[in-house]
């Protein structure tokens, strides 16, 4: 076990182990975990308001069906109880969100599901003698709104499992109770979709929204590396240096004030040696890692898809405009593919000898972007604009994938 594998406080007490996985310990991943701890994260609380409005509209539609078929029901007691339970459940959720915030514990979600089971059962019992579930179901058809208002506060798998169980209950009830004919089938399918589709669509919308926000958060955090010096430490290393500096100051202060006696105990001496070793390692790393290296390794998106080769650390010579263009082009090429994963090999250098047309005081650094899974016809026009900021480029197709060669003068 190496010294850097452990995170210790000033007195040498181990408080945790570093995770060597860059994606798991990146600054944006940490920010996302902190946001999730607050309940509905990443602004999904605003989507919760929208889901509440949609739930209200569906409830009004169900109540209109109840009023329209009121005289048809053999007994209105059970259907009335079903509606009272449903409205009470939705009201309780609204009060809980207003008082507790966008947070729904497991016991509360379990209670909602249990209430919905009673709602569906009572409504089915009320319309069972009519032998047409799809045409007369009202409260059970709106049971999905109880799941819809929970999509921003509970995991997607729980919502989908509950929605699937609701759909199965409708399918079984319709198959057992209702004769399926060309006249009755449309009503059955419509009611089934009305009950199951809202929570499923809500889960899809929330997941896509979270994916969008996470992607933009990743880009915003990594974009800060563009303005870094030629050689610098990244966001994670800066945080680590601050921790090491604080630990060293506390250790020195404890010695100066007499809290720690000299000579140091073996444990304290080992702690001091560990701090000194880690500080030296970080200082060495800061002399060989460029902004582009940190942009790739500290991004959850780029780290999975981009392979960087820059042995001469020439990426640090690019000016701010060229850096912004190169980063934007790489980001757009990689992240614009959700369904088909793409990979990109980015090679910088070696620098070419000065030619007759080379501007005075500059050198030519060749940059090659070799992609896999990206065709030239699918590249957005903004990507070409970003590449133009880096230098003169030539795009070609190799093995049905895009290859871009750039002459970058720095």
N, C-alpha and C positions, 0 to 999 in steps of 0.2 A: 504494500500500500504506500503510495507516494504522499509526501507532505501536503501537496495541493489538493488531495482528495478530501481533506477534512476542513470544516469551517469551525474555528474555535473562537471563544471570546478572549478577552484580555488575560484571564487567569488560566487559559489553556483548557477550558472545559469544552468538550465537543458539543456543538449545538445543532449540527446537521451535516449532511453530506452533499457535496455539489453534484448536480446532475450534469453529466458530460454531453448530454444531448442538447445541442444549441437551440433547436426549435422549442424544446420544452422549457428552457430557461431564458428565452429571449425576453426583452423588455416588453414587447407587445403581448406576448403570451401571459406575462405576469399581470399586465394591465387588464386583460380580459378576465383572468381569474378573479381579480379584485372586483371587477364590475359585476360578475355573476353572483358574488357573495351578497350583493344588495337586492337579490330577487330578480325581477324582470330586468334584464340587462340590455345595454347597448341601445337604449331608446325604444325597446319593444313595448314599454308602457304606453306609448302613443298608439301602437297597434292594438293594445288592449282596449283602448277607448273605441277604436273602430270596430273591434269584434263585439263590444257591448252594444253599439248602435245596430249592427247587423242582427244580433240576437233579439233586440227589441222589435225590429221589423218582422222577424220570423215569428215571434210570439204574437204580434198583432195579427199576422196572417192566420196563425193557428186559432186564435180566438174568433176570428171571423168565420172559420170553418165550424167552430163549436156553435156559434149563434145560428149559422145557416142550417145545421143539421140537428138543432136542439129538439125539435118535435119528433125526429126520427129515432132517437135513442130509446131503447126499451126501458132503461133506467138511467137517470141523469146523476144519481148519487156518486157512482164510482168515477165517472168522467169529471164531475165537479171536484172530487177529492184529488184526482190526478192533477188537475190544473192548479188547485190550491198548493199542492206540494211543489209543483214546478215553479210557480211564482214565488213561493216562500224560499225555495232554494236559490233562485236568482237574486232575490232581495238580500239574502244572507251573504252571498258572494260579494254583492256591491258594497254592503256595509263593511265586510272584512277588508276589502281592498281599500276603502276609504280610511279605515282605522289602522290597519297593519301595513299599508303600503302594498306595492306589487310583489307580494310574497304569499305563496300558498303552500303550507306544510302538507306532508303526506296524509296526515289524519284528516285534514279538511277535504282534500281531493277524494279520499276514500269515502267520506260522508256524502259528497256530491254524487259519486257513482252509485252509492247505496240508495239515495233518494231517487235517482233516475231509474233504478231497477223497479222501485215501487210505482213510479209514474207510468212506466211502460206496461207493467203488469195490470194496474187498474184500468188504464185506457183500453188495453186489449180485452179485458173482461167486459168492459162496457159495450164494445162494438162487436164482440164475438157472435152474438145471435144474428147480426145483420149479414154475416158471411161475405164481407167485403172490407177487408182491413184497409186497403189503400184509399178507398173512397170516404171512409168515416173516421179514420184515426186522426186525432188532433193533438192532444198533449204528447202522445208518444212520438208523433212526427216532429215535434219541437224539442224532444229530449236532447238532441244533439247540441242545442245552444248552451246547455250546461257544460259541455266539453269545449265549445267554442270560446267561452269566456275564460277558459283555463289554459289556452294554448301558449300564452306568453309567460306563464308562471310554472308550468310543469314540463317534464321531458317529453319529447315528441313520441317516444315509444309508448308511454302511458296513454297519451291521447289516442294514438292509433289503435292500441289494443282495445280500449273502451269503445271506440267507434266501430271496430271490427265486430266486437261482441253485440253491439246494437244492431248492426247490419244483419248478423246471423239470426238474431231474435226475430227481426222482421221477415227474413226469408223463410224461416221455419213456420212462423205464424201464418204467412200468406199461403205457403204450400199446403198447410194442414186445413186452413179455414176457408180460403177463397177459391172458388172454381175459376181457373184461368181460361179466359176466352178473349178473342180480339177486342171485346168491349171492356173487359175488366183489367186486362194487362197494363194498358197505359197508366191507369190510376195507381196500380201497385208499384210500377217502376218509378213514377214521379214521387210518391210518398217515400219510397226507399231512398231515393237520391236526396230528398229534402231532409231526411233524418241523418244521413251519413256524410253527405258531401260537405256541409259547412265546417265541421272540425277538421276534416282531411285537408280541405283547401286552406284553412287557417294555419295548419301545421306547415304546409308548403310555403305559404307567404312568409311566415315568421322565420323559417330556416333560410330562405333566400335573402331576407333582409339582414339576418345575422351574418350570413356569408359576405354580403356586400360590405357591411360595416367593418367586419374583421379584416377584409382585404384592404379597405381604405385606411384603416388604422395601421396596418402593417406598413403600407406605403408611406404614410405620413411620418412614422417613427424612423424608418430607414432612410427617408429622403434627407434627414438631417446630416447624414454622412457626406453628402455632396459638397458641403461647405467646409469640410474638415481639412487640416493641413495635409501635406503630401504623405507624411508618416504620422499616424496618430493611433491612439487606442480607441476601441469602439465603445458603444453604450454600456455593454456589460462590463468591460474592463474598467471604465471610468467609475462605475458603481463599486467594483471590487477594490479599486485603488482607494476610494474614499473610506471603505470599511477597513482596509489595512492601515491607512493613515490614522484613523481614529484609534484603532487598537494599539498602534505604536505610541501615540501620544498618551494614552491611558497608562501604558506600561511604564513609560519614562516618568510620567507624573507620579505614579505610585512609588517609584524608586526615589525621586527627588523629595517627596514629602515624608519618606520614611515608612510608608505603609508596607513596602516590600523591602526586606532587609538584604544587604549585600554580605557575602556573595549570594548570587541567585541560587535557588534550589534547582536540582536537575530538571524538574518539570517546567519551572519558569524559564530556565535557560533554553530548553527545547522550544518553548513558545516564541521566545525572542528570535531564535535562529530560524524558525519557520516564517515569521514575519519578514525578516531580512531576505530570505530566499525568495519568497513570493514577490516582494517589491522589486528585486533584481530581475526576476523573470518578466514582470510586467513592463519594466523599463526597456528590456531587450526587445520584447514583442512590439513595443511602440515604435521601434526604429526600422521595422521591416514590413509592417502591414499597412496597406494603403486604404483609402476610403472605399474603394470598390470591393476589396476583400471583406471589409466589415459590412458593406451593404448586402453582399451575397450571403455571408454566414449568419448574420443576425436577422435575416428575413425568413419567416416561415414559408413564404411562397418561393422566393428565389433560391433558398437553400436546398429545396427539394428538386429543383429542375435545372439549375445553372451550374456548370463546371467551369471554373476560372483557372486560366494559366497565364500568369504574369510574373515570370521569374526575375525580370529586371525591375519590378515595381514601377513600371512606366506609367501606370494609370494615375499615379500621383502627380504627373506633369501636366495633365489636362487642365485647361482653365475652367472656370465655373460654367460657362456656356456649354463647353464640350462635355463636361461631367453630367450636366443636367440632360443633355440630349442622349448620351449613352445610357444613362440609368433609365430614362423614360422609354427608350426603344427596347431595352431588355425587358423591362417590366411589362410593356404592352405585348411583346411577343410571347411571354410565358403565361401571363395571367388572363389572356383573352381566350383561353381554351379551357372550358369547364368540363366538357364531356370527354374530350380526347386529350389526355396528358401529353404535354410537349416537353422536350428537353433541349437545352441550348448549351453549346460549348463555346466559351468566349476566350479567345486567344489574343493576347496583347504582346507585340514585339516579336523578335528583337528589332531595335532601331535600325533603319536603313542608312547607308552612307549618303552623305550630302550629294545631291545632284545639281545640275545646272539650274533647274527651275525651283529649287528649294529656297524659300524666303530667307533673307539674312537673319542670322541669330536663331534659327529654328532647326529642328530635326524632324524627320518623318517617322512616325510610329505606326506600323501596320496593325490594324485591328480586324479580326476575323470572327464573325458570328456564324457558326454552323449549327443548324437546327435539325431536329428530328420530329416529325409529326406536324410540321407547319408548312403549308404550301404557299407559294408566292401570291396566288390569287386571293387568299384569305387574309392577307395582311392589311390592316387599316391604314388609311392615308396619313393619319397622325403619326404612325410609326416611321414613315418615310420622312416626314418633316423633322422628327427627332433625330434621325440618322444624319440628315443634312446639317445639323448643328455640329456634329462631330467632325465631319470632313467630307471629302469627295468619296462617294461609295459606288460600288458596282454590285448589283444583285444578280444572282444566277440560281439555277435549280440543280440540285445534286441529290440523286436517289429520291426524287419526288418531294424533296424538302428544300427550304430556303437556305441559301448561303450568301452572306453579305461580306464583302471585303472593303475596308475603309482605309483611306490614306489620311491620317490625322497628323497635322503639323503642330508641334508643341515647342 
